[in-house]
Amino acid sequence: MGEMDDVVREFLVESHEGLDRLDRDLLALEQRPKDRELLAGVFRCIHTIKGTCGFLGFSRLESVSHAGETLLSLLRDGALDLTPEITSALLSLVDAVRSILASIEAAGAESQDDHAALIERLDRLASPGAPVVSPVPSAASPESPIPAPIGGGSSAVSDASIRVDVGLLDRLMNLVGELVLARNQILQLGATTRDPALHAGSQRLDLITSALQEGVMKTRMQPVGNVWSRFPRVVRDLSVACRKQVRVEMEGQETELDRSIVEAIKDPLTHIVRNAVDHGIERPEVRMAAGKPAAGRLLLRAYHEGGQVNIEISDDGAGIDPERIRRKAVERELITADEAARLTSREALDLIFAPGFSTAEAVTNLSGRGVGMDVVRTNIEKVGGTVDIHSDPGRGTTLNIRIPLTLAIIPALIVGIGADRFAIPQASLLELVRLEDDDVRGRIESVYDAPVYRLRGELLPLVRLDRALGFDARESEEASVNIVVLQAGDRRFGLLVDRIHDAEEIVVKPLGRQLQGIGALAGATIMGDGTVALILDVLGLAQHAGVAPSSKERPRGGILAAACDAHEGRQALLVVGHGERRRVAIPLALVSRLEEIPASRIEWTGQGEVVQYRGTILPLVRLSSVLGSDGGAPRDPMHVVVYAEGGKCIGLVVDHILDIVEETLAVSKRAVPAALYGSAVVHQRVTELLNVDAIGRAMGAPDGAGLLAGTGS
């Protein structure tokens, strides 16, 4: 059957099911010839077969079913009365259709049997005043093949599949979840008992349960293409309304997800596709003037990665202009003009997820009501997913969605606080770190009373799980520290816990009404010993602890405001020295790593100095070139502040790294050069505040564009 295997197989299954019903319904009609409901059902079945076989190019089957459809439409409308002759002709039609389907299933093509006599017979019966003939056709009649003895014959395709009610699958999945819980209890009991028979039996139970769980979960898996199949029509209708030309391309339609996830992402994906056509892709004349093809391209791509599913929606449209985003956000009073002026490009893009935000100039039936992208992020986060946006003005926009494969049974790491245990979904787990004695004192630092851990040179904010959940404050009696390194959206943080237990598969249970308002919790599970453990919502925990921004809060904005803590106006700063007496501060939130790099590693490209760094090419810019003044004597190794934004990095070479401080700033902007945001008193010393956009300008691109455009890895 070639490339149409799946479509044809589905057609064969549905057609055989319909034919089996037709046999029963036609015989029932002989007893109740005036039953309009039965007649309508018979007509719908033949009509469906005719329509689908025409689409698939099965012309002989289409001709036969068309003749039967004509006769059935007259019976359904009351223009003809059902007679034994008509019933026999319709049963012959069923046999002929079944014969053609058998040929398609066996050889991938229709048989060459001649059904002209059957078609002529059906047409004659559909004509008014048709003569009455014997109701029983001759056994040798070519249009009336004798059916096989088992219910009209069997089909390998139809026998190999059955249709199951979705509710039954859900109940079966719940039972498997309970079996997994029982399995975990037996395994725990077997691990503490020396009975070899119990140990062997528990291992056998583990294997069978795992196989059963995998099988049942496969029955719930659906390809993401089931959702995407609606988008070509959506894009076509929307592009006609917008007077645009858009072609849709899809990759990875076979990527499978749990049906509950598929249902949850339908509306968010529809919002994204509509926005891409409405806001992203330009009209043909605009595209051609910009040197693009008249037809825009919308690409949907799905693939598995790291136990999750990635869905990318990309367009080659106009992209998103950060300045326009800033202007619209001010117009809609989402932020102030001063805040907008200080937003980085990444922060400006993130505004499109703010409630009530829209760039549409007027409200239409397509857009402009400020409902859409905030719903996208909210709905995706509800199922444990994340959404990120990247845009290149003039070239297009890409949204990347990461979602779990399933929500019912998930692998998790079990951790402990005091006597309580908590489950952390492994999809958010990056690594585990254990510090002993001297390492605790030497590698955990404090930034404005908040602990941070220097992990391979990167400052990692730390969150104590007991304090985040409101437990009574207490100091750990153990000298060692366990850090669970987690990923929350685009932020990383370390979770401090008392103990790290084992990794195991857990069954997700909904929270009770009393706990549903706690954003740091995603659900509950029953452990092997019968106790209840709460499941942590990693993103909600990060937002609750203040190490990741909430999708609902207003962007606070600004290069300096990005480092604000819970105390309004206080800033976390990295202070560096320039020359003998000059001090410059950089927002700590923008600092990715502090490095010492030997001068011998410097290489040159057309864009200037670079070094090979962590598998990529890191452009270097010297603070002296940004400020336009000489610093101190060159150092070897160089002190480099690695600055990151939007996944791109640049290395700022400084003379000295002095301190990390917290300060309430009273900024003076009188007569400051463009390279500086202003100056302020920091720890009783006048300190200049670096305008990080100046780093991009130092590389030959305005407003930080060089930072993003010149550092692609």
N, C-alpha and C positions, 0 to 999 in steps of 0.2 A: 504493500500500500504506500510505500515511499514516505515522503515527508508528511503526508496527511494521516499517518497511522492513528494518532490519538483522536483526531476528529472523526475519522471513519469508525473507529472502535466504539466511540460514544454513540454514534448514529446507529450502529448495529445493535447495541445493547438496548437503546430506547425503542427501536423499531420492533425487535423481538418481543419486548415487554408489551408493546401496544398490540401486536398481532395475537398474542395469547389472550389478551382481554377481548379482542374482536371476536374470536371464536366463541367465547362465552356470551358476549353481548348479542351477537347475531342470533344465536339459538334462543336467548331470552326474548328477543324481539318477535320471534315466531309465536310465542305465547302472549306477548303484550305489544302488538304492532303499533299501537297508538302512543307508546311511551316516548314522549318528546325528549326526556333526559337521556335515555339510552341512545336514541337516534343522534342527538347532538354529540355524545361521546364518541360514537362510531365515526361521525363526520370529522371531528377534530383529529382523531388518530390518523386517518387517511390524508387529511389536509397537511398535517405536520410532516408525514413521510414524503408527500409530494414536494413540499417547499424545500425540505432539506436536501433531497436527492437532486433537485434542480441546481442547488448551490454547489453540490459536490460533482456535478457533471454526469450523473447516472441517468442518461436520456431514456433508456428502455423502461426503467422503473418509474420514471416521471410520467411517461405516456400511459402506462397501465393504471397508476394511481390517479392520474387526472381523469380518466374515464370513470373510475369508481367514485371520485369526488363529485363529478357532475350528477351522477345518479343519486348519490346520498344527499346532495343539496336539495333536490326535488322532494325526496322523502322527508327531509327535515322541515321543509317549508310547507308541507301538506299538499303539494301539487300532485304527488303520487301516493298510492297506498301500497304498503308492503304486501307482496304476494310470495308464495312458495318459490316461484321462478326467480324473483328478484333476490330472495334470500340465498338460493343456490348459486346465483351468479356472483353475489358478494363473497360467499364462502370460497368460490373458485378464485376470486380476486385475492383473497387472503393467502391461498395456497400459492398462487403465482408470485406474489410479493415475497413470500417466504422462500420460494425457490431462487429468486433473483438475489436475495440477501445471502443465501447459502453460497452462491457462486462468488459474490463479492468477498465474503469471508474467506473462502478457500483459495481463490485465485487473484483477488485484488481487483477484479473487473466483472462486469455483468456477463451473464451467459448469453449465447447466441440463439436461445430458444425464441421461436416466433409466437408472440402473444396477440397477433392481429385478430384471430377469431374471437378471443376473449374481449378485446377492445370493441370489436363490432357488436358483440352480444350486449355489452354494457351500454353502448350508444343507442342500440335499438330499444332496449328497455327504458331508456331515458326519454324516448320519443313518445308523444301522445298517440294513443291508438295502436300501440305495438301489439302484434298478434300473440296470443297465449300459446305456449308450447309446453312440452312435458317438463314438469318441475325438476325431474331428476336427470342430469346430463349423463350421457353414455360414459362408461368406464374408460373407453378408449379415446375419449375426447381430449385433444391436446391441450385445451385450455383448462382442463380440470384434473390436474395431477392428483393421484391418490395420496393423501397425507400419510406421514409416518405414524406408527401406533402410539408413541409416547407423546401426548398433548400437542399434536401437530408438528412433531420433530424437535430436535434439540440443537442448540448452537453452542459451540465451544466458547465464543465470546460472551454470550449472555449467561452461560452456566458458570463462567469464571468470576462473575461479579454480582453483587446484590446491592440494593439501595437500603440504607439504614437511616432511621430517624435521628436527627442531630441530638435531640433530647436523650435518646438511648445512649449515644456515644458519650455525652456529658456524664450520665449516671455511671457508665462503665469506667470512665476516667476517675470519677470520685472513688469507686471501689478499688481501683488500682492504687490510688493514693493511700487508702486505708491499708491495703496490703503492704505497701512500701513501709508504712509506719510499723506494722506488725513485724515485717522483716528486720527492721532496724532494732526492734526490741529483742528478737530472737538472737540476732548477731551479737548484741551486747551481752546477753545472758551466756551465749556460747563462749565468749571471750573470757568470762570470769569463772567458767566451769571446766573441770578437767575431764569431763566425760567425752571420750573420743566419738562415740555415736552421735551425741548432741552436736558436737563440733562439725562432724561430717554432714549431718542433716541440715544444719544452719547454712553451711556453704552451698549445699545443693539448692536450698530454698532461695539463697541470694542469687544464684545463677538463673533460676527459673523466673523469679520476680523481675529481675533486670530484663530478661528477654520478653516477658509479657508486657512490662512497662514500655519497652521500645516499640513493640508491635502495636499496642493501643495508641501510643502517641503518634505513630505513623498514620493511623486512621484519621487523626484529627488534623494532619498537616495538609495545607493547601498551597499551591504555587502562587506566588505574588502576582503572576500573570492574570489570575482571576480578578484582581482589583484593577490591574492595568488595562484589561480588555475594554473597559468603558471609556478610557481616555481619548482614543482616536476620535470618537464621536463628540466628546466634550470639546476637544481642540478644534474639530472641524466647525461645529456650530459657533463657538466663540470667535474663531478667526474670521468667519463670514460676518458676524456682527461687528467686529472691529476693523473690517476691511484689511485683513492681513493674510499672509500666506505662511503656513506653518506645517512642517512635516514632523511626524513623531517617530522616533527610533527607540527600540527597546532591546536591552541586553539582560540576560539572566532571568527571563520570565519564569523559568522552572525552579527558581530558588524558593524553598518551602518554609512556611511559617505555621504556627499553631493557628487554628481557625479563630480563636479569640483575639489574637493579635491582628489577624487579617481584618476582622470586623472593626477593630479599634483604629486602624490607620486609614480606612477608606476616606473619611471626611478630611483629615489633615492632608492627605496626598491630593485630593481634589482641589483644596484651597491652593496648594502650591502650584499645581498645573494651571489653574485659572489665572493666578497671579503672573506666572511666566508668560502667558499669552497676552494678558491685558496690560501688564506693566513692563514686561521685559523685552519682548520681541517687537521690533519697530515695523512700521508699514513699509511695503516694498519700495516706494520711492525714496524713503529715508535710508533704507539699507543700501540701495544701489548708489546713492550719493556718497555713502561712506565706504564704498568699495566692497560691499558684501553682496552675496547672492540675494535675489529678491525674496526667496523663501527662507524663513527662519528655521532653525533646527532645535527641537526639544528632545533631549536624550534622557531616558529612564534606565537606570542601571542598578542591578541588585546582585549581591554576592555575600557569601558567608565569610566571616573573619573573627577569630578569637571567641568562638562560641556565641556570636551575635550575628545579626543580619545588617548589612550596610545597604541603604537605598540612597542613590544619588539622583537628583533631578537637576539637569544642567540645560541652560539655554545659551545661544550665541547672540543675545540681544544687546541692548544698550548698557547693561550693567547698572549698578546703583551708584549714584553720585553722592558721596558723603555730605557735601555742602547742601544739597537739596534736602537730605534727611534732617540735617541740623535746622534748616529754615522751617521745615514743616513741623518739627517737634516744638519749636518756639511758638509758631502760629497756633498750635493746638494746646499750648501751655503745659506741655509735658515736662519741659525744662525751661530755665531762664536763658536769656541771650548770653550772659556771661558763662554759664555752664556749657552752652552749645559751642562757644568759641574755644573752649578748652578740651573738647572731646577729641580723642584720637579717632582715626578712621575705623578701627575695630569697634570702639564704643558707639560710634555713630551708626554703623551697620546694625548693631544689636538693638537699636531703638525701634526697628521695624517689628519687633516682638512685643513692644509695649502696648498695653490695652488702649484702644482708641486711636492708634496711629494709622494713618493712610497718607499716601502721596498723591492720591487722585485729586484733580482740580475741582471736580464736581461729583455729586452723588448721582449714580446711574443704577440701572438694574444689574450692572456688572460689578461695580466696585464703588468705593468712596465712603462706605459707612463705618469704616474703622473696625470691622469685624473680620477676622481671618487669621493673620499670622500669630496673634497671641493665642488663638484657639489651637493652632497647629502645635505650638510649643507645649501648651498645657496638656493637650490630649496625649501627646507622645510621652511626656514625662509621667503621665498617669500609669503607663504600662512599662515604666522603668527604662525608657529610652531617652536619647538626647538628640538635639538638632543644632547644627552649626551652619553658618552662611559665609560664603566667600564670594567676592565680586571684583571684577576687573572692569572699571568704567570703559565703555566702548567695545568690550569683548564678550561680556556675558556674566552670568551668575550661576553659582552652584550651591545647592542645599544638600547637606549630608545628614542623613538620619540613621542612628544606630539604635536597634531595638533587640530585645531578647528573642530567642527562638520560641519560648513557651513560658507561660506564667504558672502552670500547674505544679510541676515538679522540677526543681532547679538544684544544681550543685551549689553548696554553700560552705563557708568556713565557720566553725563554731568557736566563739571566744567567750571568755568569762570575766565578770566583774563581781568580786565577792562571791556569793553563793549563786548568783544569777548567770545564765548563759544567753548569748545572743548569736543570731545567724547573720552572716554577711554574704550576699550573693557574690559568687566568684567572678561574675562578669565585670565587677567593679574592682577586683583585687589585682594589684600590680606585683607586690612582693612583701615579704615579711622580714623584719629587722629585729634582732635581739641585742641589747647593749648590756654589758656587764661592768659593774663597779666603776673603774676609772673612765671608761667610755661614756658613762652616763654624765659624769661631771664635765668631761672635756668636749663632748660633741653636741650636747643639748644647750642651746643658748637662749637668751631672753631678748625679745624685741618689744619694747613698751609693755612689759609685764606679761607678754604672751610667749610661750615656749616655741622654739623653732629647732629643727634638726638639720645639720649640714650633711645632706646625703650626696656623696660624690660631688661636692662643691656647690650644690644647689640648696637654697634655703627652703626647707619643707615645713610649713606651719603644722603644729601639733594640736590635737584635740583630745582632751581627756573624756572618755566615754561616760564615766560616772557623773562628771559635772555637766556634760551636754544633756544628759537625761534627767538632771535635777536630783541626783542622789546626794546624800549627806556628804559634805566635803571631808575627805580623809586623806592621809598620806600613806603611800604604799610602804609596807614593812619590808619589802624585798629590795635588795640592792640592784637587781636587774630590771630592765625595762623592755616590754614588748611593743613594737610599733608595727601596725598593719597599714601599709602604704596603699591608699585608695585613689581611684580616679572618679571625680565628680564633674561631669561635663568636661570643660577644658581646664579644670583645676585639679591639682594633686594635693593631698594632705595626708598626714600620718595620724592614725587613731591609736591612742594609748590604752592598752587593756592589761588586766592582771595576768590572764592566762590565755594561751592559744591551744584549743583542743584539736579535734580531728576535722577533716573535710568529709562531708557526706551529702547525699541527696536528701532534700527535705521536701515535704508537701506543704505548699502555701495555703494557709487558712486565713480567712478574712478576720480583721480585728473586731472586737466587740464595740458597741456604740460608745462606750466610755473612753475608748482609746483612739477613736477614728480621727480626732482632731490633732493628734500629735504628729507633726510633719516628719519627725525623724524615724517613724516606724512604718513599715510597709505591710506587715501582717504578722502571723504567728505560725508556729509549727509545734508538733509533738515529738519529743526526743525519744530515744530508745528506751529510757527508763520510765517513760510515761509522763515526765514533767514537760511543761510548756516553755518554749523559748520564743522570744520576740525576734522578728526579722527586721533588720535595720534598712531604712531607705537612705542609701549613701548620699544621694544628691540633697535630700531633705535635711539630713544630718549636717552636711557641709553648710547649707544655707542657714540652718538654725544656729550653728556655731560661728557663723560670720566669715568662713573661709571661702565661700562661693556666693555670688550675688543671687538674690531671688528673682525669678522671672517676672514677679508681680511688682517689685519695687521700682521706683523711678531710677533711671541712671543718675548717679550722683555727678558724673562727668568730670572732665578735667584731667590733665596730666598729673597734677598734684592731688586732686581729690580722689584719684584712684587708690591712694594709699591711706585713706581715712580709716580709722577704727571706729568703734562704737561711740567714742566721745567726739562730738561734732567739732570740726576744725582742727583736730590733731592729726599730724602727718608723720608717717614713717619715712625716713630719709636715709640714703647712703651718702655719707660725706667723704669727698675725695680731696686731695691736695693738688694744687697747681702751682708749680714754682715753690718758692720759699715760704710765702705768706698768704697766698690766695686759696680760698676754700670754696668748693662748688658742691651743691647738693643735687642728688638725683632721686626721684621717687622710687622707693624700695619695691613697690608693686610691679615696676617695670623691669626690675633686675632679675635676670634668669640665673646667672652664675657669676662667680668671681674666679678668675683664672690667673695663673702665672705662666707665661708662654715665653720660651727662649727666643731671643731675637733671631737666632739662626734659622728658625722655622718660617720666617717671613718670605713670601714669594710675591711676584708682581704680575698683574694683569692690566688690561687696558683701563680698568676702573680704579686701579691703585693697589695698595697693599692688601694681601690676603694671607690666611694660613689654612692649612688642612686641619679640620676640627670635627671630631666625633663623626667621621664619615662624610662630612660636607665641606664646602668651601666657605670660610667665614671672612667676610670683608672687614677690614680694620679702618677705623678713622681715629685720628689722634685728637685729644681734647684741645691741644694747642691750635690745631687748624680750625676747630669749631669756634674757639674764642678769639682767634686771630692774634694770639700773643704767644711768645716763647715760654715754655715751661722750664723745668729743671733739666739737669743733665740726663741723657738717655739711660734707662735702666735695663739691666739684663739679669734675670728674666723680666719681661714687661708685665706690669699690672694691667689686666684687661677686665673691664666690666662688660659682660655679655648681656645685651639688651634684646628683648624679644617682643614681637608683636605679630599676631596673626600667623603664628607658625614660622615666621622668618626671624633671622638673627643677624646681629651686627656686633662687632667688638669695639668698644670705646677704650682706647689706650690712655691711661691716666698716670700721673707721677706717683701718687701715694693713695692708698685706701686707708682712711683715717678711722671711721666709726660708723655705726648704725645707731641712729638717734630717733627720738620721738619729740615733736615740738609743735606748739600752737603758733602758727605763723602769722605775723603781721607784715604782709608783703608790700614793699615799696617798689613802684614801677617807674620812678623818675629817671629819665635819660638813660634807659638801659638799652644795650645793643640787641639786635634781633636774636642773637644766640642765647640770650638769657630771658627768663620769664620775669625776673625781678630779683630783689635781694631781701634778706630778712635776718634777724638775729637768731642764731641757732646755738644753744648752749653758750650764751654770752659772747659769741663771736659773729661778726658780720659774715654772712655766707650768701653766695650768689646761687640762684636757683636756675638750673639748666633747662632751657626750652628744648625738649628732645626732638622736636621737628627740625631743629638746626642740624642734627646729625644727618638727616636726609639731605638737607641743602648742602652740607659739606661734601656730600657724594655727588653733587651735581643735579639734584632733582628737588623741586619745590614741595613744601608741606609734607615731608616725610615719604614722598612717593618713591624716592631712591631706595629707601629702606625696604620697601615691599617689592619693588620691581627689580632690584639689582641683586637680590640674595636668594633667588630660587634654588632650592636644593635638588 
